[in-house]
Structure formats: structure tokens, C-alpha cells
Amino acid sequence: MLKYLYIAGGGALGTICRFWLVTYLEQKYTSTFPFGTLTVNLFGSLLIGFLFGLMSVNGIIEEKWRLLLFIGFLGGFTTFSSFSLENMKLLQNGFSSTAIVYILASNLFGILLAFLGYFISLKLK
């Protein structure tokens, strides 16, 4: 039960931080380009790589910190960070073809499925 509290607490904090940062950047830089979302995705990727490296160097990643920070906080802040870490690990381990397929499939199919979901919703009206 405690593990769910770590995830929920981290997720709530990550979501609040994402909302605050995106709102701040959208007010500061008015543009059609989604600078807020890009910023949280890139910062989340930097942060997950940094935390993973920091915790790996010290030996072992304790379960409570993995749940709180990686799944909870960064999951609420951005899921793009997990995607980045997975690809980093694939590339580090020499699975570059797998990483390329994963990157292309995630982005291309993600966009296509967003359109599909949108068009399905229009048919329901």
C-alpha cells in the first residue's frame, strides 16, 4: 500500500509542477509553438537521466525513490522522460535498431492514433 502513496504523492507534485511551468511559459512567451510542453518534456528527460545516473553511481536505486521520482513525479511531470530513458538504455546496450524502431513507432503511431481518436470522436457527435 505504501508504494501507491509514493507514486500518488510524486505524481501529484509532478503534475502541479508541469501545470505551473507550462502556464508560466505560455504567459511569458505567447506563440503557437508549444514551448511549455517542449520544455517540460526536455527538462524531464534531462532530470530522469541525471537521477538515474546519480542513483546508479551510488549503487542501487531504492524502490521507494524509483516509485516516488521516476514513476510518480516524472510520470506526472512528463511521460516523455521515461521514453527518453528507455531509448538511452537501448542505445547504451547496442540495440540501436530497436531504439530507432521504438522512436519512429512511438512518434508516428502516436500522432496517427491521436488523429484516429479525434476522427472517431467526430463521428460520435
Residue pairs with C-beta under 8 A, 6 or more apart in sequence:
2 64
3 63
3 64
3 67
6 64
6 67
6 68
6 72
7 67
7 68
7 71
7 72
7 75
8 72
9 68
9 72
10 67
10 68
10 69
10 71
10 72
10 73
10 74
10 75
10 76
11 71
11 72
11 73
11 75
11 76
12 76
13 72
13 73
13 76
14 72
14 73
14 74
14 75
14 76
14 77
14 78
15 76
15 77
16 76
17 73
17 76
17 77
18 40
18 76
18 77
18 78
21 36
21 39
21 40
21 43
22 36
22 37
22 39
22 40
23 36
24 36
25 35
25 36
25 39
26 35
26 36
29 35
40 77
40 78
40 80
41 78
41 80
41 81
44 74
44 77
44 78
44 80
44 81
44 84
45 78
45 80
45 81
45 84
45 85
47 74
47 77
47 81
48 70
48 74
48 81
48 82
48 84
48 85
49 84
49 85
49 88
51 69
51 70
52 61
52 70
52 85
55 61
55 62
55 65
55 66
70 82
74 81
74 82
75 82
83 106
86 102
87 99
87 102
87 103
90 96
90 98
90 99
90 102
91 99
